């Protein structure tokens, strides 16, 4: 079971990284038009959920693997 610290870390990391990456990718692929904000926020929400879950559940596995002797 992830601790509250792990959940907070996962949420913050996924928020920051997906916010930046989706902004850049939507800017490059769609450009700035009347639908930019809608497309960016929709893309960000999907990415935020997926990355948040990935960080939450994969980070402990990777941390354990890297801490092996």
TORSE-937684 format. One record per residue: residue in three letters; x, y, z of N, C-alpha, C, O, CB in turn. Coordinates in pm, whole numbers, padded with zeros to 5 digits, always signed. Glycine has a CB too. Layout:
<atoms>
ALAXYZXYZXYZXYZXYZ/...
</atoms>
This chain:
<atoms>
UNK+00085-00119+00000+00000+00000+00000+00089+00124+00000+00175+00139+00087-00096+00000+00123/UNK+00068+00214-00097+00149+00336-00102+00119+00428+00017+00005+00442+00060+00123+00412-00233/UNK+00225+00489+00068+00208+00583+00179+00153+00715+00128+00149+00739+00007+00342+00605+00253/UNK+00111+00801+00219+00059+00932+00179+00169+01016+00113+00143+01096+00023+00000+01008+00301/UNK+00293+00997+00159+00406+01067+00097+00424+01021-00048+00450+01104-00136+00536+01042+00177/UNK+00410+00892-00075+00420+00840-00211+00308+00892-00299+00330+00923-00416+00418+00687-00209/UNK+00190+00903-00245+00076+00953-00322+00095+01101-00355+00068+01143-00468-00056+00933-00243/UNK+00142+01179-00258+00167+01321-00283+00277+01340-00386+00266+01424-00475+00204+01393-00154/UNK+00385+01262-00375+00495+01270-00470+00446+01236-00610+00478+01305-00707+00608+01175-00428/UNK+00368+01129-00621+00315+01085-00750+00228+01193-00813+00240+01222-00932+00235+00956-00734/UNK+00140+01252-00733+00050+01355-00784+00127+01479-00830+00100+01532-00938-00052+01395-00676/UNK+00222+01524-00750+00298+01643-00786+00386+01620-00908+00391+01704-00998+00384+01687-00669/UNK+00456+01509-00912+00542+01479-01026+00461+01464-01154+00500+01516-01259+00622+01351-01000/UNK+00349+01394-01147+00268+01377-01267+00206+01509-01311+00193+01534-01431+00160+01272-01244/UNK+00167+01594-01216+00110+01724-01252+00212+01808-01327+00183+01859-01436+00063+01799-01126/UNK+00330+01822-01270+00432+01910-01329+00479+01858-01464+00483+01933-01562+00552+01923-01235/UNK+00514+01731-01472+00570+01678-01597+00466+01676-01708+00496+01715-01821+00624+01538-01575/UNK+00345+01631-01679+00244+01625-01785+00199+01764-01828+00166+01785-01945+00125+01544-01739/UNK+00197+01859-01736+00159+01996-01770+00254+02053-01875+00211+02112-01973+00158+02085-01643/UNK+00384+02034-01852+00484+02087-01944+00485+02010-02076+00482+02070-02184+00623+02082-01880/UNK+00488+01878-02068+00501+01796-02189+00378+01811-02278+00392+01825-02399+00521+01649-02153/UNK+00258+01807-02221+00139+01821-02306+00130+01960-02368+00085+01974-02481+00013+01792-02224/UNK+00172+02063-02294+00172+02198-02351+00262+02205-02474+00222+02257-02578+00216+02300-02246/UNK+00382+02153-02460+00478+02158-02572+00428+02076-02690+00432+02123-02804+00616+02106-02527/UNK+00382+01954-02665+00339+01868-02776+00212+01920-02845+00202+01914-02968+00314+01728-02725/UNK+00118+01970-02769-00003+02025-02831+00034+02152-02908-00021+02177-03016-00112+02055-02724/UNK+00124+02232-02856+00168+02353-02926+00230+02318-03060+00201+02383-03161+00268+02432-02841/UNK+00315+02217-03061+00382+02176-03186+00283+02113-03283+00283+02147-03402+00495+02077-03156/UNK+00199+02023-03234+00113+01946-03324-00015+02017-03366-00064+01993-03476+00077+01818-03259/UNK-00070+02102-03282-00197+02168-03312-00177+02316-03343-00246+02371-03428-00295+02152-03196/UNK-00084+02378-03275-00065+02522-03290-00164+02596-03201-00247+02536-03133-00083+02565-03437/UNK-00152+02726-03203-00237+02809-03118-00359+02854-03198-00350+02942-03284-00160+02931-03063/UNK-00472+02793-03168-00597+02832-03232-00707+02833-03127-00680+02823-03008-00632+02736-03349/UNK-00831+02845-03172-00941+02858-03078-00965+02731-02996-01028+02737-02890-01067+02894-03152/UNK-00918+02616-03043-00937+02491-02971-00815+02450-02886-00816+02346-02821-00968+02381-03069/UNK-00711+02533-02888-00588+02496-02820-00610+02462-02673-00567+02356-02628-00488+02608-02831/UNK-00675+02549-02599-00693+02527-02456-00773+02400-02428-00738+02325-02337-00762+02648-02393/UNK-00879+02376-02504-00959+02256-02486-00877+02130-02513-00880+02036-02434-01082+02260-02578/UNK-00805+02129-02625-00725+02012-02662-00614+01989-02560-00587+01875-02521-00665+02030-02802/UNK-00550+02098-02517-00441+02086-02420-00493+02031-02287-00432+01940-02232-00373+02221-02398/UNK-00602+02084-02235-00654+02039-02107-00704+01894-02114-00686+01818-02019-00767+02130-02062/UNK-00765+01857-02224-00810+01718-02241-00689+01624-02245-00689+01520-02180-00893+01703-02371/UNK-00587+01662-02321-00464+01582-02329-00395+01575-02193-00345+01470-02153-00368+01639-02434/UNK-00391+01689-02124-00326+01692-01994-00396+01601-01894-00330+01530-01819-00321+01834-01941/UNK-00529+01603-01892-00603+01522-01795-00576+01373-01816-00552+01300-01719-00753+01550-01807/UNK-00579+01328-01940-00550+01188-01969-00408+01153-01928-00385+01051-01862-00571+01158-02119/UNK-00312+01237-01965-00172+01212-01931-00151+01214-01780-00076+01132-01727-00082+01315-01998/UNK-00214+01307-01711-00199+01320-01566-00242+01192-01495-00172+01144-01406-00281+01440-01514/UNK-00355+01138-01533-00406+01016-01470-00313+00899-01500-00276+00825-01409-00549+00985-01519/UNK-00275+00882-01625-00190+00768-01662-00052+00776-01598-00003+00677-01544-00176+00761-01812/UNK+00010+00892-01603+00143+00908-01546+00138+00900-01393+00228+00843-01331+00205+01042-01589/UNK+00035+00955-01333+00022+00947-01188+00014+00802-01140+00080+00765-01043-00101+01023-01143/UNK-00066+00722-01208-00076+00580-01172+00055+00507-01198+00096+00422-01118-00189+00513-01249/UNK+00120+00539-01308+00248+00475-01340+00353+00507-01235+00425+00419-01189+00297+00518-01478/UNK+00362+00633-01196+00460+00672-01093+00425+00605-00960+00513+00556-00890+00463+00826-01076/UNK+00300+00603-00927+00256+00548-00798+00290+00399-00786+00334+00354-00681+00106+00568-00781/UNK+00270+00325-00894+00289+00180-00885+00423+00132-00939+00470+00026-00897+00180+00112-00959/UNK+00486+00204-01028+00614+00160-01082+00734+00212-01004+00838+00147-01001+00626+00202-01224/UNK+00721+00327-00941+00834+00384-00867+00884+00290-00758+01006+00272-00746+00793+00517-00805/UNK+00798+00228-00677+00850+00136-00575+00922+00015-00636+01022-00032-00582+00736+00087-00487/UNK+00872-00035-00747+00935-00149-00813+01074-00110-00863+01171-00184-00843+00848-00200-00929/UNK+01084+00004-00927+01212+00051-00978+01307+00082-00864+01425+00050-00871+01192+00175-01066/UNK+01256+00144-00758+01340+00176-00641+01396+00049-00578+01513+00044-00543+01259+00255-00537/UNK+01314-00054-00565+01361-00181-00509+01465-00246-00600+01564-00301-00552+01243-00277-00488/UNK+01442-00240-00729+01537-00297-00824+01672-00226-00815+01777-00291-00816+01482-00288-00967/UNK+01671-00095-00807+01795-00020-00802+01867-00031-00668+01988-00012-00661+01767+00124-00831/UNK+01795-00063-00561+01856-00079-00429+01910-00218-00404+01966-00245-00297+01756-00045-00324/UNK+01894-00307-00499+01947-00443-00483+02099-00438-00483+02158-00353-00549+01896-00538-00595/UNK+02161-00528-00409+02309-00531-00408+02368-00580-00539+02490-00588-00553+02359-00618-00295/
</atoms>
